[in-house]
């Protein structure tokens, strides 16, 4: 028994690097896991950044469309106001429909 205890001690004393190798491989595993986690986080952050940029672009497009619609609405409201003016209606009737007042004289010039 004494002999076997000495061999055990010798094995432990003579081969300490096996213990270091197991610690080293554990260190490699932890490092690799940490690197994979960082890579995954970077991918997620990059995807979120791209989505945010796309949403900002869509927002700008919608704002431009709203501006166009507001401008069109303003033009329509101006046209409604003009159509309520009798002088404007008379001018449009003369230009578009060719109507004249009974006391007007018409001159036609032919080319």
C-alpha positions as CSV (number, residue, x, y, z in Angstrom):
1,X,0.0,0.0,0.0
2,X,2.8,2.3,0.7
3,X,4.1,1.8,-2.7
4,X,0.8,2.5,-4.4
5,X,0.5,5.8,-2.5
6,X,3.9,6.9,-3.6
7,X,3.0,6.1,-7.2
8,X,-0.2,8.1,-6.9
9,X,1.8,11.0,-5.5
10,X,4.4,10.6,-8.3
11,X,1.6,10.6,-10.9
12,X,0.2,13.8,-9.5
13,X,3.6,15.4,-9.1
14,X,5.0,14.2,-12.5
15,X,1.9,15.1,-14.6
16,X,0.6,18.4,-13.4
17,X,0.2,19.7,-17.0
18,X,-2.8,17.4,-17.5
19,X,-4.7,19.5,-15.0
20,X,-3.5,22.6,-16.7
21,X,-4.7,21.3,-20.0
22,X,-8.1,20.7,-18.6
23,X,-8.2,24.2,-17.3
24,X,-6.9,25.5,-20.6
25,X,-9.6,23.7,-22.6
26,X,-12.2,25.1,-20.2
27,X,-10.7,28.5,-20.8
28,X,-11.0,27.9,-24.6
29,X,-14.6,26.8,-24.2
30,X,-15.5,29.9,-22.1
31,X,-13.7,32.1,-24.6
32,X,-15.4,30.6,-27.6
33,X,-18.8,30.9,-25.9
34,X,-18.1,34.5,-25.1
35,X,-17.1,35.2,-28.7
36,X,-20.2,33.5,-30.0
37,X,-22.4,35.5,-27.7
38,X,-20.8,38.8,-28.8
39,X,-21.2,37.8,-32.4
40,X,-24.9,37.0,-31.9
41,X,-25.4,40.3,-30.1
42,X,-23.7,42.2,-33.0
43,X,-26.0,40.4,-35.5
44,X,-29.1,41.3,-33.5
45,X,-28.0,44.9,-33.1
46,X,-27.2,45.2,-36.8
47,X,-30.6,43.8,-37.7
48,X,-32.4,46.2,-35.4
49,X,-30.4,49.1,-36.9
50,X,-31.4,48.1,-40.4
51,X,-35.1,47.9,-39.3
52,X,-34.8,51.3,-37.7
53,X,-33.3,52.9,-40.9
54,X,-36.1,51.3,-43.0
55,X,-38.8,52.6,-40.6
56,X,-37.2,56.1,-40.8
57,X,-37.2,56.0,-44.6
58,X,-40.9,54.9,-44.6
59,X,-41.7,57.8,-42.2
60,X,-40.0,60.3,-44.5
61,X,-42.0,58.9,-47.5
62,X,-45.3,59.2,-45.6
63,X,-44.5,62.7,-44.5
64,X,-43.8,63.7,-48.1
65,X,-47.1,62.1,-49.2
66,X,-48.9,64.0,-46.4
67,X,-47.4,67.2,-47.6
68,X,-48.6,66.5,-51.2
69,X,-52.1,65.7,-50.0
70,X,-52.2,68.9,-47.9
71,X,-51.1,70.9,-50.9
72,X,-53.8,69.3,-53.0
73,X,-56.4,69.9,-50.3
74,X,-55.4,73.6,-50.2
75,X,-55.7,73.9,-54.0
76,X,-59.1,72.2,-53.9
77,X,-60.3,74.6,-51.2
78,X,-59.1,77.6,-53.2
79,X,-61.0,76.2,-56.3
80,X,-64.2,75.9,-54.2
81,X,-63.8,79.5,-53.0
82,X,-63.4,80.7,-56.6
83,X,-66.4,78.7,-57.8
84,X,-68.5,80.6,-55.3
85,X,-67.6,83.9,-56.9
86,X,-70.0,84.9,-59.7
87,X,-67.3,86.8,-61.7
88,X,-65.1,83.7,-61.8
89,X,-68.1,81.6,-62.9
90,X,-68.8,84.0,-65.7
91,X,-65.2,84.0,-66.9
92,X,-65.2,80.2,-66.9
93,X,-68.5,80.0,-68.8
94,X,-67.1,82.4,-71.5
95,X,-63.8,80.6,-71.8
96,X,-64.9,76.9,-71.6
97,X,-68.4,77.0,-73.0
98,X,-68.1,80.0,-75.4
99,X,-71.2,81.7,-73.8
100,X,-71.7,85.5,-74.3
101,X,-74.1,88.1,-72.9
102,X,-76.9,89.3,-75.1
103,X,-75.4,92.8,-75.4
104,X,-71.9,91.6,-76.3
105,X,-70.6,91.9,-79.9
106,X,-68.6,88.9,-81.2
107,X,-65.8,89.3,-83.7
108,X,-64.4,86.2,-85.3
109,X,-61.1,86.5,-87.0
110,X,-60.3,83.7,-89.5
111,X,-56.8,82.9,-90.4
